Structure formats: structure tokens, C-alpha cells
Amino acid sequence: MDVNGTVAEGFEPVREAFAANFALLGERGAAVAVYRDGHRVVDLWAGTKDVDGEAPWEPGTAQIVRSATKGVAAAALLLLHQRGELDLDAPVGAYWPEYKAAGKERTRVRHLLAHRAGVPVLDRPLTPAEAADPDLGAAAVAGQAPVWEPGTDHGYHAQTYSWLTGELLRRVTGRPAGEWIAEEIAGPVGADLWLGLPESEQARVGRVGPVHAPETAGGLKTRPKRAVAEAYADPDSLTRRAFAAITPLPDENAAAYRAAALPASNGIATADGLARFYASLIGEVDGGTRLFSPGTTALARAEQSAGPDRVLVVNTRFGLGHMLHGAASPLLSPGSFGHPGRGGALAFADPETGVAFGYVTNGFRQSVTADPRAQALVRAVRTALA
């Protein structure tokens, strides 16, 4: 496999790991970017643009990144807090009165951000068309009774995070989430990322689909713990119901789905766009604006939830929306914060080393929080820094 792009001196291990993903782990098309202290030190791409095609991946090829979008949504709300427009300790109902229904009047903004709101499921799932309507999605979560008392426990809000964060942002700013992110985050930072893909950008986005790791020594399949496997197999479990809040599963290659704005699941980005975005959360970035103040950076990675996750059935750690380094989602170091995307994508920042990382792929595997391809690249970055 021909690997295209550049690495700065000392970051050669990342190129080697990236090439090995294609040779050993079934990679079809992917890109990885790394910034250090605001400067890009890794910019690599290889393979095909489409998981099922032959056209080559090019500079600027973008892909849907699934739940890696959640990190952008969380940053948007933290920016509103930084600007004095959103109180993290205020009840969600202070901004969104309808949300107080069904026993949720004590839900605070920080509970919503940290997956402690207690509404990871919908009693009546939404169709893809309904899910794309922000009014219908907001009404569904506003009317949903919590499955645990808000603030007392945590569980991954896999799909409902879209309408929780998107509607709160809209109530505070009066603007749709995708529009606000384009104007207040992506534009100032110079990051190629979109929530609600414009028609003008459709052609640069590749087709995604499932891939399987080959049965080789370098690509041994890992088996989930029995409790995790049983949770995903049980249609009545919180796990299955959380991921099935949109039923049937949407066609992620459809132009209509890409054009929708679902802050939990359908952001589209380049690897450089994700890395550049996270670089802006921890410092100055070449040609772009720093988004977070040092205080907000510290707030983003302050632990809010830790321990057994009632949805993912493993131990997880969350700050105010971002996943934190841990066994379920290893990042660069204990101080890192970011978010994976189910099946592959990963993006994060590490303030101690000044590193920001972005990885996107067109081949989705069964992983939820720790894809082996992304983890191989993170280990290579760690080696480069040693």
C-alpha cells in the first residue's frame, strides 16, 4: 500500500503503524493527522476513497465520523459557558422549559453533557426521517421519562445526545446546531468538519461500510466480554435500546442523511479537520483561532462520570461531554480528552504534550470505543514522543 503525505522528523513510527493497518488490520481507506503545539507534524492518507470502490483517497477526502461528532457538540456547549451564555449548574429546563416533563425538572446542564441525564433510550424510536427533524427529536427527548434519576448515575446516550445537545444549543443561541458550529468553530479554526454537510461538499465524502480484520497473527479478532455481548444481543437491554433510538439504522451514505445535523452521530470531517479542531482546544493553531481558554480546557477534562456504564456495560470515564483516557477508550495519556466514533474514528487532545490527533476511515469494524487501527496509531504517537 502506497502511503501518501508527510511526517515530521521523529514521527516516522506513525507512518509505519499507518501502513501496517492496511497490511494487517484490513484497512481500506483512511487518513491520520497529528498536531503538536499548533503545528501539523503528521498528515497521511492511503487506500480508496470509498470502502467499496477503486478511486484513490485524496488530500481533503472526508468521511462520516459517527460519535466522534459528540466531542464537537460538547465543545460548542462549553464555548457557550465560556462566553457566559450557559450555566452548567442551571436546570436544563431554565433554557428549555418543555424538558422539565416526566420527572426531569432537576436535570442540570452538566448532567446532560456527562451522560448522566438518564434518557439514553426512547420508548418509541424515531425513524431516520424523524430523527433528522430537530423539532421531532427535541420533542421526543423532552417527553421521555428518565430510566434513572438524573445526576445519580451515567450511561452512554448514544443517539439521544443529538437532540439533547442540539436543542440546548438552539435554545441558548437561537441558531441551528450545524449552522452555529460552522460559524463559531469550523470557520474560525479553519477545520474541515461539518454537522449537516453542504451540497457543495458532497463529492469529497467517501462511501463507508463494514470491514473485517483478517484472521492473521497481526489482526487477531478480539472477543467482547460475555456481559457486553449479552447486552448487545438482548433487544430489551439499555444497550440495544440506546443504539436503536433511531430505527431502522440510517443509510450513512445517503445525501439526505449527510445533510442532516445529528450532533451525536453524523458529523463529517477530514482527519486534519478533527486534529485541527482539537489543537484549537488546547492552544494556538497555525492559521486559526484558539477556541478554549485554559480554564475551559481544564473544565473539559474534569471527570464527571466514571465507573460502570449502564449502556456500554464497561467502565467509562467522561468529562463534560468528552471521553477521558481509560481502559475502555485509551487515549495518549491520563490527561487526554476526546471522543471515538463507533467502528473506527478517533480524535482527541493531550494538553501535557501539546498533541492533537485525528483519524478517519471508510471501513467500520465492530469496535465501539477502542478500534485496533486507531489504537495502533496512538501507540505510535506515544513512541514518537518518548
FENJO-V164315 format. One record per backbone hydrogen bond with DSSP energy under -1.0 kcal/mol. CO is the residue of the C=O (numbers start at 1). NH is the residue of the N-H. E is the energy in kcal/mol with one decimal. If there is no record, write none. Layout:
co=CO nh=NH e=E
co=CO nh=NH e=E
This chain:
co=4 nh=45 e=-2.0
co=6 nh=43 e=-2.6
co=8 nh=11 e=-2.4
co=11 nh=14 e=-1.4
co=12 nh=16 e=-2.0
co=13 nh=17 e=-2.3
co=14 nh=18 e=-2.5
co=15 nh=19 e=-2.4
co=16 nh=20 e=-2.0
co=17 nh=21 e=-1.6
co=19 nh=23 e=-1.7
co=20 nh=24 e=-3.0
co=21 nh=25 e=-1.3
co=21 nh=27 e=-1.7
co=28 nh=48 e=-1.8
co=29 nh=362 e=-2.1
co=30 nh=46 e=-1.9
co=31 nh=360 e=-2.1
co=32 nh=44 e=-2.6
co=33 nh=358 e=-2.4
co=34 nh=41 e=-2.9
co=34 nh=42 e=-1.8
co=35 nh=356 e=-2.3
co=36 nh=39 e=-1.7
co=38 nh=286 e=-2.5
co=39 nh=36 e=-3.1
co=41 nh=8 e=-3.1
co=42 nh=34 e=-1.9
co=43 nh=6 e=-1.8
co=44 nh=32 e=-2.0
co=45 nh=4 e=-2.9
co=46 nh=30 e=-2.0
co=47 nh=57 e=-2.6
co=50 nh=53 e=-1.4
co=55 nh=49 e=-2.7
co=58 nh=61 e=-2.3
co=62 nh=206 e=-2.2
co=63 nh=269 e=-2.4
co=65 nh=68 e=-2.2
co=66 nh=69 e=-2.1
co=67 nh=70 e=-1.7
co=69 nh=73 e=-2.1
co=70 nh=74 e=-2.7
co=71 nh=75 e=-1.7
co=72 nh=76 e=-2.0
co=73 nh=77 e=-1.7
co=74 nh=78 e=-2.2
co=75 nh=79 e=-2.3
co=76 nh=80 e=-1.7
co=77 nh=81 e=-1.9
co=78 nh=82 e=-2.5
co=79 nh=83 e=-1.9
co=80 nh=85 e=-2.8
co=81 nh=84 e=-1.6
co=87 nh=90 e=-1.4
co=88 nh=110 e=-2.2
co=90 nh=109 e=-2.2
co=91 nh=94 e=-1.7
co=92 nh=95 e=-1.6
co=92 nh=96 e=-1.9
co=96 nh=99 e=-2.2
co=97 nh=100 e=-1.7
co=98 nh=101 e=-1.3
co=104 nh=107 e=-1.7
co=107 nh=92 e=-2.8
co=108 nh=112 e=-1.8
co=109 nh=113 e=-2.2
co=110 nh=114 e=-2.0
co=111 nh=116 e=-2.9
co=115 nh=155 e=-2.4
co=116 nh=151 e=-2.8
co=118 nh=147 e=-3.1
co=126 nh=247 e=-2.4
co=127 nh=131 e=-3.0
co=128 nh=132 e=-1.5
co=130 nh=133 e=-1.5
co=133 nh=137 e=-2.4
co=134 nh=138 e=-2.3
co=135 nh=139 e=-2.2
co=136 nh=140 e=-2.1
co=137 nh=141 e=-2.0
co=138 nh=142 e=-2.2
co=139 nh=143 e=-1.8
co=149 nh=152 e=-2.2
co=154 nh=310 e=-2.1
co=156 nh=158 e=-1.5
co=157 nh=161 e=-1.2
co=159 nh=162 e=-2.0
co=160 nh=164 e=-2.2
co=161 nh=165 e=-2.1
co=162 nh=166 e=-2.2
co=163 nh=167 e=-1.7
co=164 nh=168 e=-1.5
co=165 nh=169 e=-2.4
co=166 nh=170 e=-1.9
co=167 nh=171 e=-2.7
co=168 nh=172 e=-2.0
co=169 nh=173 e=-2.5
co=170 nh=174 e=-2.5
co=176 nh=180 e=-2.5
co=177 nh=181 e=-2.6
co=178 nh=182 e=-2.0
co=179 nh=183 e=-2.0
co=180 nh=184 e=-2.8
co=181 nh=185 e=-1.8
co=181 nh=186 e=-2.4
co=182 nh=187 e=-1.9
co=185 nh=189 e=-2.1
co=186 nh=190 e=-1.8
co=186 nh=191 e=-2.0
co=188 nh=289 e=-1.2
co=191 nh=193 e=-1.7
co=192 nh=270 e=-2.0
co=194 nh=268 e=-2.6
co=198 nh=201 e=-1.9
co=199 nh=202 e=-1.2
co=201 nh=204 e=-1.2
co=202 nh=205 e=-1.6
co=204 nh=62 e=-2.0
co=207 nh=51 e=-2.3
co=209 nh=364 e=-3.0
co=214 nh=216 e=-2.1
co=216 nh=219 e=-1.0
co=225 nh=229 e=-2.6
co=226 nh=230 e=-2.9
co=227 nh=231 e=-1.9
co=228 nh=232 e=-2.1
co=229 nh=233 e=-1.4
co=230 nh=234 e=-1.5
co=234 nh=237 e=-1.7
co=237 nh=241 e=-2.4
co=238 nh=242 e=-2.5
co=239 nh=243 e=-1.9
co=240 nh=244 e=-1.5
co=242 nh=245 e=-1.2
co=245 nh=126 e=-2.8
co=251 nh=254 e=-1.6
co=254 nh=258 e=-2.2
co=255 nh=259 e=-1.8
co=258 nh=197 e=-3.0
co=262 nh=265 e=-1.9
co=262 nh=266 e=-2.2
co=267 nh=65 e=-2.7
co=268 nh=194 e=-2.9
co=269 nh=63 e=-2.2
co=270 nh=274 e=-2.0
co=271 nh=275 e=-2.5
co=272 nh=276 e=-2.9
co=273 nh=277 e=-2.1
co=274 nh=278 e=-2.3
co=275 nh=279 e=-2.3
co=276 nh=280 e=-1.6
co=278 nh=281 e=-1.0
co=279 nh=282 e=-1.0
co=280 nh=291 e=-2.2
co=280 nh=292 e=-1.2
co=285 nh=288 e=-2.5
co=293 nh=297 e=-2.4
co=294 nh=298 e=-2.1
co=295 nh=299 e=-1.9
co=296 nh=300 e=-2.5
co=297 nh=301 e=-1.1
co=299 nh=302 e=-1.3
co=305 nh=318 e=-2.5
co=307 nh=316 e=-2.4
co=309 nh=313 e=-2.0
co=314 nh=309 e=-2.4
co=316 nh=307 e=-1.1
co=317 nh=324 e=-2.3
co=318 nh=304 e=-3.2
co=318 nh=305 e=-2.1
co=319 nh=321 e=-2.0
co=322 nh=319 e=-3.2
co=323 nh=338 e=-2.2
co=333 nh=336 e=-2.2
co=336 nh=325 e=-1.2
co=337 nh=349 e=-2.7
co=338 nh=323 e=-2.5
co=339 nh=347 e=-1.3
co=341 nh=344 e=-2.5
co=343 nh=365 e=-2.1
co=345 nh=341 e=-3.0
co=346 nh=359 e=-2.4
co=347 nh=339 e=-2.9
co=348 nh=357 e=-2.7
co=349 nh=337 e=-2.2
co=350 nh=354 e=-1.5
co=350 nh=355 e=-1.3
co=354 nh=37 e=-2.4
co=355 nh=350 e=-2.9
co=356 nh=35 e=-2.8
co=357 nh=348 e=-1.7
co=358 nh=33 e=-2.6
co=359 nh=346 e=-1.8
co=360 nh=31 e=-2.2
co=362 nh=209 e=-1.9
co=364 nh=211 e=-2.1
co=367 nh=343 e=-1.9
co=371 nh=375 e=-2.5
co=372 nh=376 e=-2.0
co=373 nh=377 e=-1.5
co=374 nh=378 e=-2.2
co=375 nh=379 e=-2.5
co=376 nh=380 e=-1.6
co=377 nh=381 e=-2.1
co=378 nh=382 e=-2.3
co=379 nh=383 e=-2.3
co=380 nh=384 e=-2.3
co=381 nh=385 e=-1.5
